[in-house]
Amino acid sequence: MQFIDQADIEVEAGKGGDGIVAFRREKYVPAGGPAGGNGGKGGSIYFRAVEDLQTLLDFRYNHKFKAGNGTRGGPNNCTGANGKDLIIDVPCGTIIYDAQTGDVIGDLTQPQQTVLVAAGGKGGLGNKHFLSNRNRAPEYALPGLDGEIKLLRLELKLLAEVGIIGLPNAGKSTLISALSAARPKIADYPFTTLIPNLGVVRKPTGDGTVFADIPGLIEGASSGAGLGHDFLRHIERTRVLLHLIDATSENIINDYKTIQQELKAYGRSLVERPQIIALNKIDAVDTDVDLDALATQLNHLSHAKVYLVSAATRTGLEELMQEVWRVLDEMNAIDESSLLTSVVV
């Protein structure tokens, strides 16, 4: 399946049905009055978030969506049928923008969450509506109104609690495959990962936590270089960043600084997000390399404990995951405390 995380579409709500002019023509009713019914309301268009979609692929070739029109009113004060609403399913994490104004119409983060994006037109009034003491036999009715037409831009931001970041070939895909059932493409050359990969990692309690493997970033990614710039948005929703660094790199410190600079340049407070640093591929490091010294240098630079791991051999992963769970539990406790405080206030 192709991973599509942006799409431009047009939506058109249904037109309201026309009101009609009609009069009662019944036997033994000498003074039949106006009896033209109102038109039905046009169908509206809604977006709904669902869990079984992970991409906006459905919108790559289908760019226009239209709801049903309302039907015209009928005689004997019969109101026309409403047009059928159109509900469009999108992945959880989809943000809907008005393409012309840039305003956010909806941010669908919860399953079954829905948002109205285009309202159907009102049905026209039949001549029965205009009956009055001054006008006992109105001979006019109103047409139905057009439904809203909007140009929309859809943007998908993956919902994951932990985002795995790093330079190309740092071993991010190997790590997520070692921790979860995800099976991304793995090879010994840069830019193996061309799309974000999601994997569910089980906590010791049995609960699942979603990890996102983000395609490798390079210097200048925040301004459009490389592949990762298209996917930086996917770590905006993550709560913790797991920064993976290739221990076999010739300049580990520079690798760390490169990613930090890109996070800072991209903005959205990404650089301020809790980070866990891990030196990966320690099984491939030459025996004369002092890994503890490298970890100490990174510790002084990042002010965080640095974990020595090998995703390929699963060395050090248990200790690394214990730190991930600790940070997430700490953040959840802060959120719960803030919620209780706001309720009390």
C-alpha positions in Angstrom: 0.0 0.0 0.0 1.3 3.5 -0.9 1.7 5.9 1.9 -0.1 9.2 1.0 -0.2 11.8 3.8 -1.5 14.9 1.9 -4.3 15.4 -0.5 -6.3 18.2 -2.1 -10.0 17.6 -2.8 -13.2 19.4 -3.6 -16.5 18.7 -1.7 -19.9 19.9 -2.8 -22.9 19.6 -0.5 -26.3 18.8 -2.0 -28.7 21.5 -3.3 -31.9 22.0 -1.5 -35.1 21.0 -3.4 -37.4 23.7 -4.8 -40.6 24.7 -3.2 -43.7 24.4 -5.4 -46.8 26.2 -6.2 -49.9 24.1 -5.7 -53.5 24.4 -4.6 -56.0 22.1 -3.1 -58.4 20.8 -5.7 -60.7 18.5 -3.8 -64.3 17.7 -4.4 -66.7 19.3 -1.9 -63.9 21.7 -0.8 -65.1 25.0 -2.2 -62.3 27.1 -0.9 -59.1 25.1 -1.5 -56.1 27.0 -0.4 -52.4 26.9 -1.3 -50.9 23.5 -0.7 -47.4 23.7 -2.2 -44.8 21.8 -0.1 -41.3 22.8 0.8 -38.3 21.3 -0.9 -36.1 18.9 1.0 -32.8 19.9 2.5 -29.6 19.1 0.5 -27.3 16.4 1.9 -24.3 17.5 4.0 -20.7 16.2 3.9 -19.0 14.9 7.0 -15.5 13.4 7.6 -15.2 10.5 10.1 -12.0 9.1 11.6 -11.6 5.4 11.5 -8.9 3.1 12.9 -8.5 0.7 9.9 -7.1 3.4 7.6 -3.4 4.5 7.7 -3.1 6.6 4.6 -4.9 9.1 2.4 -4.4 6.9 -0.6 -8.2 6.9 -1.4 -7.9 10.6 -2.3 -5.0 10.3 -4.7 -7.3 9.7 -7.7 -10.7 10.7 -6.4 -10.6 14.4 -5.9 -14.3 15.4 -6.0 -17.1 14.4 -3.6 -20.8 15.3 -3.8 -23.7 14.7 -1.5 -27.3 14.1 -2.6 -29.7 16.8 -3.6 -33.0 17.4 -1.9 -36.1 16.7 -3.9 -38.7 19.4 -4.7 -41.8 19.7 -2.6 -45.1 18.1 -3.5 -48.8 19.0 -3.5 -50.9 18.6 -0.5 -48.2 20.3 1.6 -45.8 17.4 1.1 -42.2 18.2 1.9 -39.6 16.9 -0.5 -37.1 14.2 0.7 -33.8 15.4 2.1 -30.7 14.6 0.1 -28.5 11.8 1.4 -25.6 12.9 3.6 -22.1 11.8 2.5 -19.7 10.5 5.2 -16.1 10.2 4.2 -13.8 8.0 6.2 -10.2 9.1 6.9 -7.4 7.8 9.1 -7.2 9.0 12.7 -4.8 11.9 12.9 -6.2 13.7 9.8 -6.3 17.5 9.8 -8.8 19.1 7.5 -7.9 22.6 6.2 -9.9 25.1 4.1 -7.5 25.3 1.2 -8.5 28.9 0.4 -8.3 30.4 3.9 -5.9 28.0 5.6 -8.3 27.7 8.5 -8.5 24.3 10.3 -12.0 22.9 9.9 -11.3 19.8 12.0 -8.6 17.7 13.6 -9.7 14.1 13.9 -7.7 12.3 16.5 -10.3 9.9 18.0 -12.0 6.9 16.4 -15.5 7.7 15.1 -14.9 11.5 15.6 -16.8 13.4 12.9 -16.8 16.9 11.6 -19.1 18.7 9.2 -17.2 20.2 6.3 -19.9 21.3 3.9 -23.5 22.0 4.9 -26.4 21.1 2.5 -28.5 23.8 1.0 -31.9 24.6 2.6 -35.0 23.5 0.8 -37.1 26.2 -0.9 -40.4 27.2 0.6 -43.7 26.2 -1.1 -46.5 28.7 -1.6 -48.3 27.3 1.5 -45.7 29.1 3.6 -46.7 32.5 2.2 -50.4 32.2 3.0 -51.6 35.3 4.9 -54.7 37.4 5.5 -53.6 39.7 2.8 -52.6 37.0 0.4 -55.0 34.1 0.4 -53.7 32.5 -2.8 -49.9 33.1 -3.2 -48.7 32.0 -6.6 -45.0 31.9 -5.9 -42.5 29.6 -4.2 -38.8 29.8 -3.5 -36.1 27.7 -5.1 -33.8 25.5 -3.0 -30.4 27.0 -2.0 -27.1 25.6 -3.2 -25.0 23.5 -0.9 -21.6 24.6 0.2 -18.7 24.0 -2.1 -15.2 23.9 -0.6 -11.7 23.2 -1.6 -10.0 21.2 1.2 -6.5 20.2 2.0 -6.1 17.0 4.0 -3.0 16.4 6.0 -2.3 13.2 8.0 -0.1 13.3 11.1 0.4 9.8 12.5 -0.7 9.2 16.0 2.1 7.6 18.0 3.4 8.2 21.5 7.0 7.5 20.7 8.8 8.7 17.6 12.1 7.1 16.5 14.3 9.6 14.8 17.9 9.7 13.5 20.0 10.0 10.5 19.6 7.6 7.6 20.9 4.1 8.3 20.9 4.6 12.1 18.9 1.4 12.5 15.5 2.8 13.2 13.7 0.2 11.1 15.6 -2.6 12.7 14.7 -1.3 16.2 11.0 -1.1 15.5 11.0 -4.5 14.0 12.8 -5.9 17.1 10.3 -4.2 19.4 7.0 -4.9 17.6 5.4 -6.9 14.9 6.1 -4.3 12.2 8.2 -5.5 9.3 9.6 -2.5 7.5 12.2 -2.8 4.7 15.7 -3.2 6.2 18.9 -2.9 4.2 22.5 -1.7 4.7 22.2 1.5 2.6 20.8 4.9 3.5 17.1 5.9 2.9 15.8 2.4 3.1 12.8 3.7 4.8 10.8 5.9 2.4 7.6 6.0 4.5 6.8 6.2 8.2 6.3 2.8 9.8 4.0 2.2 12.8 4.5 -0.6 15.3 2.7 -1.5 18.5 5.0 -2.3 21.4 3.6 -4.0 24.4 4.2 -2.6 27.9 4.9 -5.0 30.8 1.3 -4.3 31.8 0.1 -5.7 28.5 -1.0 -2.3 27.1 0.0 -1.4 23.6 2.0 1.8 22.8 2.4 3.0 19.2 5.9 3.7 18.0 6.6 5.5 14.7 9.8 4.9 12.7 10.4 8.2 10.9 12.4 8.2 7.6 15.9 9.4 8.0 16.6 13.1 8.4 19.6 14.9 7.0 21.1 18.3 7.4 18.6 20.8 5.8 15.6 18.5 6.2 13.5 21.2 7.8 13.9 23.4 4.7 13.2 20.6 2.2 16.4 18.5 1.8 16.3 14.8 1.7 13.3 12.6 2.4 12.6 13.3 6.0 11.3 16.8 5.6 8.0 15.5 4.4 7.6 13.4 7.5 8.7 15.8 10.3 5.0 16.5 10.7 4.4 13.0 11.9 6.4 13.5 15.1 4.5 16.6 16.0 2.0 14.4 17.9 4.5 12.1 19.6 5.1 12.5 23.3 8.6 11.2 23.5 11.4 11.1 20.9 13.8 8.2 20.8 16.9 9.5 19.1 18.9 6.7 17.6 22.6 7.3 16.7 24.8 5.0 14.7 27.7 4.0 17.0 29.8 3.2 13.9 29.6 6.7 12.6 32.9 8.7 12.2 31.4 11.7 14.0 28.7 10.8 16.6 28.6 14.2 18.2 28.0 15.9 14.8 25.3 13.4 14.0 23.5 14.3 17.3 23.8 18.0 16.6 22.5 17.7 13.1 19.2 16.2 14.2 18.8 18.7 17.1 19.4 21.6 14.7 16.7 20.2 12.3 14.2 19.8 15.1 14.9 23.3 16.3 14.6 24.7 12.7 11.3 22.9 12.1 9.8 24.4 15.3 6.5 23.3 16.8 8.5 22.8 20.1 9.9 19.5 18.8 13.4 20.2 20.2 11.8 20.7 23.7 10.1 17.3 23.6 11.5 14.6 26.0 14.3 12.7 24.3 15.9 9.4 25.0 19.3 9.0 23.4 20.6 5.6 22.3 23.8 4.6 20.6 22.9 1.8 18.2 24.9 -0.9 16.4 27.3 -1.4 19.3 27.8 -5.0 18.0 29.5 -3.6 14.9 31.9 -1.2 16.6 35.6 -1.9 16.5 37.0 -3.3 19.7 39.4 -0.4 20.2 36.5 2.1 20.4 35.6 3.3 23.9 31.8 3.3 23.8 31.5 4.5 27.4 33.6 7.5 26.5 31.3 8.3 23.6 28.3 7.9 25.8 29.8 10.3 28.3 30.4 12.9 25.6 26.8 12.7 24.4 25.6 12.8 28.0 27.4 16.1 28.6 26.0 17.5 25.4 22.4 16.3 25.8 22.1 16.3 29.6 20.5 12.9 29.3 21.5 9.3 30.0 22.8 7.6 26.8 21.9 3.9 26.3 24.2 1.5 24.5 22.1 -0.9 22.4 22.1 -3.2 19.4 18.7 -3.5 17.7 20.1 -6.4 15.6 21.2 -8.5 18.5 18.6 -7.0 21.0 21.4 -6.0 23.3 20.4 -3.3 25.8 16.8 -3.1 24.6 15.3 -4.1 27.9 17.0 -1.3 29.8 16.1 1.2 27.0 12.5 0.2 27.1 12.3 0.6 30.8 13.4 4.2 30.4 10.8 4.8 27.7 8.0 3.4 29.9 9.3 5.5 32.9 9.2 8.7 30.9 5.7 8.0 29.5 4.4 7.1 32.9 5.8 10.3 34.3 4.2 12.3 31.6 0.8 10.6 32.1 1.0 11.3 35.8 1.6 15.0 35.0 -1.3 15.0 32.6 -3.6 13.4 35.2 -2.4 15.9 37.9 -3.1 18.8 35.6 -6.6 17.5 34.8 -7.5 17.1 38.5 -6.2 20.6 39.2 -8.3 22.1 36.4 -11.4 20.2 37.7 -10.9 21.4 41.2 -10.4 25.0 40.1 
